[in-house]
Amino acid sequence: MSQDQKIVGYLPGGWDMFHVGHLNIILRARKLCDELIAAVVSDEVLFSVKNKHPVVPLEERMEMVASLKIVDRVVPDFTNNKVDAWKRYRFDVIFKGDDWRGTAKGLKLEADMATVGVEVRYFPYTSHTSSSALRELITQRV
């Protein structure tokens, strides 16, 4: 890649009940690309993956992520197929939490991205907080 070519990063996430783990992964991704596209996974796709509806609706999650100055573009993500996302946005690297590393879904993502020359980069998962943990805490307190 020549010096004048920008590295475009793609960071898909649910971003439900935005927390410090979300911020950490966005900050790490920002350091590794010239343009950062944050994809906000749709309510339907989140439900298909986690069997739970998000607490915060898609439009509001997109608005929160878009308010971050370190994000260049926010797009909705209506599919689990990241090759489809690549066809639309032509990114060079995709970022995921390391809870995906070595799993069936992570290995599939790596294989799929290799077909279009996209690097998969993993970041440390913030184990002390997650949307699922927040949801559980809220449920216990209600």
ROPAVO-566672 format. One line per field, with one value per atom (N, C-alpha, C): x, y, z; residue number from 0; residue in three letters; atom name. Coordinates in Angstrom, 3 decimals, always signed. Layout:
<atoms>
X = [X/...]
Y = [Y/...]
Z = [Z/...]
i = [NUM/...]
aa = [ala/...]
at = [CA/...]
</atoms>
This chain:
<atoms>
X = [+0.851/+0.000/+0.894/+0.634/+1.436/+1.065/+1.969/+1.753/+0.523/+0.096/-1.056/-2.387/-2.359/-3.598/-3.996/-5.247/-5.756/-6.134/-5.935/-6.403/-7.782/-8.753/-10.136/-10.438/-10.886/-11.248/-12.752/-13.220/-14.655/-14.846/-15.681/-15.894/-17.384/-17.849/-19.262/-19.500/-20.639/-20.993/-22.444/-22.939/-24.308/-24.398/-23.384/-23.297/-24.523/-25.116/-26.295/-25.832/-26.510/-26.152/-24.662/-24.290/-22.891/-22.125/-20.953/-20.149/-18.668/-17.816/-16.383/-15.746/-16.259/-15.739/-15.927/-17.079/-17.322/-16.326/-16.164/-15.232/-13.811/-13.388/-12.036/-11.789/-12.740/-12.533/-12.540/-13.356/-13.363/-12.043/-11.546/-10.264/-9.123/-9.110/-8.058/-8.145/-9.347/-9.531/-9.082/-9.417/-9.069/-7.564/-6.760/-5.298/-4.733/-5.504/-4.980/-5.518/-6.209/-6.718/-6.799/-6.891/-7.014/-8.470/-9.335/-10.780/-11.455/-12.287/-12.972/-14.469/-14.969/-16.404/-16.925/-17.818/-18.461/-19.822/-20.006/-21.276/-22.109/-23.348/-24.258/-25.205/-25.097/-25.860/-27.344/-28.173/-29.615/-30.224/-31.390/-32.117/-32.375/-32.742/-33.074/-31.850/-30.725/-29.512/-29.055/-29.121/-28.758/-29.636/-30.927/-31.823/-31.466/-31.126/-30.786/-29.510/-28.595/-27.319/-27.440/-28.097/-28.118/-29.447/-30.453/-31.793/-32.359/-31.928/-32.423/-32.550/-33.588/-33.737/-32.825/-32.243/-31.439/-32.322/-31.727/-32.451/-32.640/-31.596/-31.602/-31.853/-32.841/-33.139/-32.006/-31.993/-30.940/-30.658/-31.674/-31.465/-30.742/-31.096/-30.461/-29.034/-28.786/-27.422/-26.543/-27.081/-26.326/-26.013/-26.960/-26.765/-25.675/-25.656/-24.636/-23.239/-23.099/-21.789/-21.350/-22.278/-21.953/-21.476/-21.845/-21.435/-19.962/-19.321/-17.906/-17.037/-16.192/-15.342/-14.339/-14.022/-13.024/-13.585/-14.882/-15.539/-15.789/-15.345/-15.515/-16.884/-17.414/-18.705/-19.420/-20.720/-21.551/-22.551/-22.635/-23.537/-24.331/-25.541/-26.283/-25.733/-25.814/-25.357/-26.556/-27.084/-28.292/-28.024/-26.740/-26.427/-25.267/-25.231/-24.075/-22.967/-23.254/-22.286/-21.397/-20.175/-19.287/-18.674/-18.733/-18.322/-19.303/-20.585/-21.570/-21.242/-20.860/-20.476/-19.242/-18.271/-17.065/-17.410/-18.332/-18.735/-19.300/-19.950/-20.561/-19.539/-18.618/-17.754/-16.263/-15.839/-14.452/-13.406/-13.521/-12.572/-11.376/-10.293/-9.041/-8.856/-9.460/-9.316/-10.651/-10.982/-12.190/-11.738/-12.371/-11.999/-13.089/-12.646/-13.570/-12.943/-13.780/-13.284/-12.657/-11.659/-10.960/-11.778/-12.991/-13.880/-14.290/-14.028/-14.293/-13.108/-11.897/-10.680/-10.755/-10.496/-10.457/-11.810/-12.894/-14.235/-14.677/-15.734/-16.256/-16.613/-17.258/-17.644/-16.424/-15.399/-14.179/-13.408/-13.323/-12.627/-13.353/-14.688/-15.465/-15.231/-15.234/-14.977/-13.597/-12.595/-11.239/-11.193/-11.842/-11.852/-12.587/-13.734/-14.510/-13.727/-13.100/-12.367/-11.116/-10.512/-9.328/-9.671/-10.918/-11.304/-11.304/-11.389/-11.389/-10.178/-9.215/-7.977/-8.079/-9.038/-9.233/-8.594/-7.856/-7.238/-8.258/-8.241/-9.079/-8.161/-8.502/-7.726/-8.615/-8.069/-8.805/-8.275/-9.186/-8.821/-9.268/-8.574/-8.964/-10.406/-11.111/-12.497/-12.464/-13.268/-13.331/-14.216/-13.576/-14.314/-15.164/-14.821/-15.568/-16.873/-17.108/-18.373/-18.788/-20.079/-20.645/-22.116/-22.712/-24.146/-24.936/-24.487/-25.179/-25.091/-23.907/-23.748/-24.613/-24.654/-25.497/-26.973/-27.382/-28.772/-29.123/-28.213/-28.445/-28.541/-27.645/-27.648/-28.965/-29.395/-30.654/-31.826/-31.839/-32.923/-32.979/-31.813/-31.753/-32.271/-32.077/-32.464/-33.922/-34.548/-35.939/-36.894]
Y = [-1.179/+0.000/+1.238/+2.158/+3.367/+4.300/+5.261/+6.163/+7.046/+7.273/+8.142/+7.397/+6.089/+5.327/+5.277/+5.588/+5.555/+4.130/+3.801/+2.536/+2.789/+2.055/+2.189/+1.033/+1.374/+0.378/+0.284/-0.928/-1.191/-1.836/-1.234/-1.692/-1.929/-3.163/-3.457/-3.731/-3.307/-3.576/-3.268/-3.809/-3.513/-2.135/-1.801/-0.521/-0.272/-1.333/-1.207/-0.839/+0.076/+0.558/+0.904/+1.881/+2.277/+2.366/+1.713/+1.655/+1.745/+1.715/+1.915/+0.849/-0.353/-1.380/-0.974/-0.391/+0.121/+1.231/+2.146/+3.249/+2.729/+1.748/+1.202/+0.631/-0.121/-0.749/+0.308/+1.335/+2.410/+3.181/+3.476/+4.176/+3.359/+2.061/+1.205/+1.142/+1.008/+0.941/+2.244/+3.347/+4.668/+4.800/+4.229/+4.333/+3.544/+2.599/+1.684/+1.919/+3.024/+3.311/+4.816/+5.193/+6.609/+7.056/+6.125/+6.392/+5.266/+5.622/+4.621/+4.657/+3.525/+3.345/+2.495/+3.054/+2.300/+1.839/+0.536/-0.030/-0.386/+0.019/-0.269/-1.375/-2.508/-3.692/-3.463/-3.818/-3.590/-4.399/-3.949/-4.641/-6.095/-6.328/-7.682/-8.594/-8.084/-8.895/-9.171/-8.173/-8.406/-9.487/-9.442/-10.460/-11.841/-11.913/-13.207/-13.795/-12.945/-13.402/-13.698/-12.816/-12.916/-13.396/-13.509/-13.900/-12.933/-11.679/-10.610/-9.354/-8.600/-7.309/-6.297/-5.370/-4.328/-3.436/-2.836/-1.908/-0.582/-0.151/+1.131/+0.859/+1.518/+1.272/+1.717/+1.144/+1.379/+2.853/+3.649/+5.061/+5.788/+5.473/+6.123/+5.633/+4.342/+3.813/+4.464/+4.632/+5.294/+6.739/+7.429/+8.824/+8.946/+8.026/+8.073/+7.848/+6.836/+6.544/+7.679/+8.246/+9.347/+10.590/+10.725/+11.902/+11.853/+10.703/+10.568/+11.152/+12.094/+12.756/+11.805/+10.712/+9.777/+8.826/+8.883/+8.054/+8.931/+8.447/+9.231/+9.057/+7.843/+7.559/+6.487/+6.631/+5.629/+5.112/+3.783/+3.150/+2.057/+1.777/+0.643/-0.667/-1.714/-3.039/-3.980/-4.350/-5.158/-6.628/-7.054/-8.437/-8.956/-10.270/-10.903/-11.167/-11.041/-11.335/-10.107/-10.167/-9.008/-8.839/-9.864/-9.682/-8.729/-8.849/-7.895/-6.474/-6.336/-5.016/-4.511/-5.394/-4.997/-4.517/-5.207/-4.791/-3.368/-3.018/-1.688/-0.626/-0.953/+0.080/-0.063/-1.176/-1.388/-1.038/-1.646/-1.418/-2.362/-1.989/-2.750/-3.657/-3.273/-4.028/-3.992/-5.111/-5.186/-5.466/-4.814/-4.926/-5.666/-6.575/-7.316/-7.473/-7.722/-8.037/-9.421/-9.624/-10.902/-12.060/-11.776/-12.883/-13.677/-13.136/-13.842/-14.716/-14.381/-15.074/-16.567/-17.382/-18.832/-19.512/-18.735/-19.326/-19.651/-20.432/-20.762/-19.499/-18.539/-17.310/-16.470/-16.463/-15.739/-16.365/-17.689/-18.387/-18.194/-18.191/-17.939/-16.510/-15.565/-14.174/-14.049/-14.659/-14.599/-15.204/-16.345/-16.995/-16.129/-15.591/-14.735/-13.489/-12.859/-11.620/-11.891/-13.051/-13.400/-13.452/-13.800/-13.896/-12.541/-11.447/-10.103/-9.280/-9.954/-9.295/-8.364/-8.625/-7.776/-8.438/-7.647/-8.118/-8.079/-9.091/-9.105/-8.804/-7.747/-7.376/-7.529/-8.168/-8.377/-7.459/-6.991/-6.150/-6.813/-6.517/-7.102/-6.738/-7.745/-7.602/-7.014/-6.015/-5.418/-6.304/-7.211/-8.273/-7.779/-6.647/-6.204/-5.489/-5.223/-4.601/-5.049/-5.183/-5.519/-5.146/-5.054/-4.762/-5.872/-7.111/-8.240/-8.127/-7.753/-7.598/-6.444/-5.345/-4.216/-4.604/-5.356/-5.803/-6.665/-7.574/-8.456/-7.653/-6.685/-5.844/-5.059/-4.497/-3.734/-4.645/-5.831/-6.785/-7.168/-7.353/-7.725/-6.613/-5.376/-4.233/-3.826/-4.309/-3.916/-4.695]
Z = [+0.000/+0.000/+0.000/-0.878/-0.933/+0.217/+0.478/+1.599/+1.424/+0.186/-0.019/+0.071/+0.247/+0.403/+1.868/+2.118/+3.478/+3.864/+5.130/+5.679/+6.257/+5.732/+6.189/+7.140/+8.332/+9.335/+9.489/+9.772/+9.942/+11.308/+12.109/+13.477/+13.722/+13.502/+13.763/+15.248/+15.727/+17.125/+17.373/+18.460/+18.870/+19.513/+20.306/+21.006/+21.876/+22.390/+23.250/+24.661/+25.281/+26.615/+26.641/+25.828/+25.605/+26.932/+26.973/+28.196/+27.862/+28.884/+28.706/+27.816/+27.799/+26.892/+25.440/+25.141/+23.791/+23.455/+24.380/+24.155/+23.934/+24.730/+24.592/+23.197/+22.676/+21.363/+20.253/+20.395/+19.396/+19.436/+20.635/+20.757/+20.150/+20.395/+19.841/+18.318/+17.798/+16.345/+15.683/+16.291/+15.735/+15.499/+16.385/+16.290/+15.115/+14.575/+13.559/+12.157/+11.959/+10.622/+10.410/+9.144/+8.793/+8.766/+8.438/+8.420/+9.182/+10.158/+10.972/+10.702/+10.206/+9.997/+11.148/+11.927/+13.001/+12.495/+12.465/+12.016/+13.238/+13.222/+14.327/+13.864/+14.535/+14.152/+14.439/+13.471/+13.581/+14.722/+15.161/+16.225/+15.847/+14.597/+14.132/+14.139/+13.689/+13.675/+15.108/+15.980/+17.381/+17.991/+17.703/+18.245/+17.690/+16.405/+15.796/+16.394/+16.850/+17.416/+18.908/+19.646/+21.110/+21.684/+20.817/+21.246/+22.294/+22.196/+23.069/+22.228/+22.507/+21.837/+22.513/+21.755/+22.403/+23.267/+24.270/+25.138/+24.420/+23.725/+23.021/+21.536/+20.919/+19.505/+18.566/+17.381/+16.389/+16.162/+15.907/+15.589/+16.721/+17.962/+19.108/+19.296/+19.058/+19.150/+18.090/+16.888/+15.820/+16.191/+16.767/+17.161/+18.225/+19.189/+20.239/+19.664/+18.810/+18.227/+17.305/+16.556/+15.640/+16.391/+17.655/+18.419/+18.819/+18.649/+18.998/+17.883/+18.203/+17.209/+16.579/+17.234/+16.722/+15.670/+15.463/+14.442/+13.216/+12.048/+10.824/+10.199/+10.296/+9.656/+10.456/+10.573/+11.247/+10.233/+10.149/+9.191/+9.896/+9.414/+9.971/+9.394/+10.169/+9.735/+9.819/+8.656/+8.597/+8.297/+8.369/+8.028/+8.863/+9.068/+9.712/+8.711/+7.425/+6.369/+6.143/+6.663/+6.578/+5.191/+4.343/+2.950/+2.268/+2.585/+2.059/+2.512/+3.781/+4.293/+3.554/+3.309/+2.579/+1.166/+0.500/-0.851/-0.834/+0.249/+0.356/+0.759/+1.679/+2.275/+1.946/+1.370/+0.922/+1.995/+3.147/+4.220/+4.097/+4.767/+4.718/+5.927/+7.037/+8.283/+9.021/+9.649/+10.476/+11.899/+12.849/+14.257/+15.029/+15.917/+16.773/+18.150/+19.143/+20.482/+20.481/+21.349/+21.333/+21.902/+22.327/+22.695/+21.448/+20.269/+19.009/+18.589/+19.042/+18.590/+18.905/+17.877/+18.054/+18.125/+18.050/+18.081/+16.656/+16.543/+15.208/+14.438/+15.095/+14.389/+14.032/+14.883/+14.573/+13.422/+13.417/+12.332/+11.006/+11.048/+9.829/+9.337/+10.255/+9.882/+9.233/+9.829/+9.276/+7.872/+7.688/+6.367/+5.343/+5.737/+4.829/+4.446/+5.421/+5.157/+4.318/+4.477/+3.676/+2.190/+1.859/+0.447/-0.247/+0.541/-0.042/+0.418/+1.052/+1.446/+2.637/+3.524/+4.697/+5.920/+6.658/+7.896/+9.035/+9.893/+11.099/+12.275/+13.027/+14.219/+15.435/+16.451/+17.697/+18.784/+19.616/+20.749/+22.039/+23.138/+24.428/+24.780/+25.205/+25.657/+27.061/+27.330/+28.666/+29.525/+30.255/+30.939/+32.106/+32.691/+33.863/+33.523/+32.253/+31.874/+30.480/+30.299/+28.994/+29.026/+27.854/+27.801/+28.480/+28.316/+28.962/+30.484/+30.986/+32.438/+32.948/+32.196/+32.592/+32.595/+31.576/+31.496/+32.709/+33.079/+34.225/+35.523/+35.688/+36.875/+36.968/+35.877/+35.865/+36.210/+35.634/+35.884/+37.373/+37.971/+39.396/+40.292/+39.862/+40.700/+40.533/+39.483/+39.224/+40.108]
i = [0/0/0/1/1/1/2/2/2/3/3/3/4/4/4/5/5/5/6/6/6/7/7/7/8/8/8/9/9/9/10/10/10/11/11/11/12/12/12/13/13/13/14/14/14/15/15/15/16/16/16/17/17/17/18/18/18/19/19/19/20/20/20/21/21/21/22/22/22/23/23/23/24/24/24/25/25/25/26/26/26/27/27/27/28/28/28/29/29/29/30/30/30/31/31/31/32/32/32/33/33/33/34/34/34/35/35/35/36/36/36/37/37/37/38/38/38/39/39/39/40/40/40/41/41/41/42/42/42/43/43/43/44/44/44/45/45/45/46/46/46/47/47/47/48/48/48/49/49/49/50/50/50/51/51/51/52/52/52/53/53/53/54/54/54/55/55/55/56/56/56/57/57/57/58/58/58/59/59/59/60/60/60/61/61/61/62/62/62/63/63/63/64/64/64/65/65/65/66/66/66/67/67/67/68/68/68/69/69/69/70/70/70/71/71/71/72/72/72/73/73/73/74/74/74/75/75/75/76/76/76/77/77/77/78/78/78/79/79/79/80/80/80/81/81/81/82/82/82/83/83/83/84/84/84/85/85/85/86/86/86/87/87/87/88/88/88/89/89/89/90/90/90/91/91/91/92/92/92/93/93/93/94/94/94/95/95/95/96/96/96/97/97/97/98/98/98/99/99/99/100/100/100/101/101/101/102/102/102/103/103/103/104/104/104/105/105/105/106/106/106/107/107/107/108/108/108/109/109/109/110/110/110/111/111/111/112/112/112/113/113/113/114/114/114/115/115/115/116/116/116/117/117/117/118/118/118/119/119/119/120/120/120/121/121/121/122/122/122/123/123/123/124/124/124/125/125/125/126/126/126/127/127/127/128/128/128/129/129/129/130/130/130/131/131/131/132/132/132/133/133/133/134/134/134/135/135/135/136/136/136/137/137/137/138/138/138/139/139/139/140/140/140/141/141/141]
aa = [met/met/met/ser/ser/ser/gln/gln/gln/asp/asp/asp/gln/gln/gln/lys/lys/lys/ile/ile/ile/val/val/val/gly/gly/gly/tyr/tyr/tyr/leu/leu/leu/pro/pro/pro/gly/gly/gly/gly/gly/gly/trp/trp/trp/asp/asp/asp/met/met/met/phe/phe/phe/his/his/his/val/val/val/gly/gly/gly/his/his/his/leu/leu/leu/asn/asn/asn/ile/ile/ile/ile/ile/ile/leu/leu/leu/arg/arg/arg/ala/ala/ala/arg/arg/arg/lys/lys/lys/leu/leu/leu/cys/cys/cys/asp/asp/asp/glu/glu/glu/leu/leu/leu/ile/ile/ile/ala/ala/ala/ala/ala/ala/val/val/val/val/val/val/ser/ser/ser/asp/asp/asp/glu/glu/glu/val/val/val/leu/leu/leu/phe/phe/phe/ser/ser/ser/val/val/val/lys/lys/lys/asn/asn/asn/lys/lys/lys/his/his/his/pro/pro/pro/val/val/val/val/val/val/pro/pro/pro/leu/leu/leu/glu/glu/glu/glu/glu/glu/arg/arg/arg/met/met/met/glu/glu/glu/met/met/met/val/val/val/ala/ala/ala/ser/ser/ser/leu/leu/leu/lys/lys/lys/ile/ile/ile/val/val/val/asp/asp/asp/arg/arg/arg/val/val/val/val/val/val/pro/pro/pro/asp/asp/asp/phe/phe/phe/thr/thr/thr/asn/asn/asn/asn/asn/asn/lys/lys/lys/val/val/val/asp/asp/asp/ala/ala/ala/trp/trp/trp/lys/lys/lys/arg/arg/arg/tyr/tyr/tyr/arg/arg/arg/phe/phe/phe/asp/asp/asp/val/val/val/ile/ile/ile/phe/phe/phe/lys/lys/lys/gly/gly/gly/asp/asp/asp/asp/asp/asp/trp/trp/trp/arg/arg/arg/gly/gly/gly/thr/thr/thr/ala/ala/ala/lys/lys/lys/gly/gly/gly/leu/leu/leu/lys/lys/lys/leu/leu/leu/glu/glu/glu/ala/ala/ala/asp/asp/asp/met/met/met/ala/ala/ala/thr/thr/thr/val/val/val/gly/gly/gly/val/val/val/glu/glu/glu/val/val/val/arg/arg/arg/tyr/tyr/tyr/phe/phe/phe/pro/pro/pro/tyr/tyr/tyr/thr/thr/thr/ser/ser/ser/his/his/his/thr/thr/thr/ser/ser/ser/ser/ser/ser/ser/ser/ser/ala/ala/ala/leu/leu/leu/arg/arg/arg/glu/glu/glu/leu/leu/leu/ile/ile/ile/thr/thr/thr/gln/gln/gln/arg/arg/arg/val/val/val]
at = [N/CA/C/N/CA/C/N/CA/C/N/CA/C/N/CA/C/N/CA/C/N/CA/C/N/CA/C/N/CA/C/N/CA/C/N/CA/C/N/CA/C/N/CA/C/N/CA/C/N/CA/C/N/CA/C/N/CA/C/N/CA/C/N/CA/C/N/CA/C/N/CA/C/N/CA/C/N/CA/C/N/CA/C/N/CA/C/N/CA/C/N/CA/C/N/CA/C/N/CA/C/N/CA/C/N/CA/C/N/CA/C/N/CA/C/N/CA/C/N/CA/C/N/CA/C/N/CA/C/N/CA/C/N/CA/C/N/CA/C/N/CA/C/N/CA/C/N/CA/C/N/CA/C/N/CA/C/N/CA/C/N/CA/C/N/CA/C/N/CA/C/N/CA/C/N/CA/C/N/CA/C/N/CA/C/N/CA/C/N/CA/C/N/CA/C/N/CA/C/N/CA/C/N/CA/C/N/CA/C/N/CA/C/N/CA/C/N/CA/C/N/CA/C/N/CA/C/N/CA/C/N/CA/C/N/CA/C/N/CA/C/N/CA/C/N/CA/C/N/CA/C/N/CA/C/N/CA/C/N/CA/C/N/CA/C/N/CA/C/N/CA/C/N/CA/C/N/CA/C/N/CA/C/N/CA/C/N/CA/C/N/CA/C/N/CA/C/N/CA/C/N/CA/C/N/CA/C/N/CA/C/N/CA/C/N/CA/C/N/CA/C/N/CA/C/N/CA/C/N/CA/C/N/CA/C/N/CA/C/N/CA/C/N/CA/C/N/CA/C/N/CA/C/N/CA/C/N/CA/C/N/CA/C/N/CA/C/N/CA/C/N/CA/C/N/CA/C/N/CA/C/N/CA/C/N/CA/C/N/CA/C/N/CA/C/N/CA/C/N/CA/C/N/CA/C/N/CA/C/N/CA/C/N/CA/C/N/CA/C/N/CA/C/N/CA/C/N/CA/C/N/CA/C/N/CA/C/N/CA/C/N/CA/C/N/CA/C/N/CA/C/N/CA/C/N/CA/C/N/CA/C/N/CA/C/N/CA/C/N/CA/C/N/CA/C/N/CA/C/N/CA/C/N/CA/C/N/CA/C/N/CA/C/N/CA/C]
</atoms>
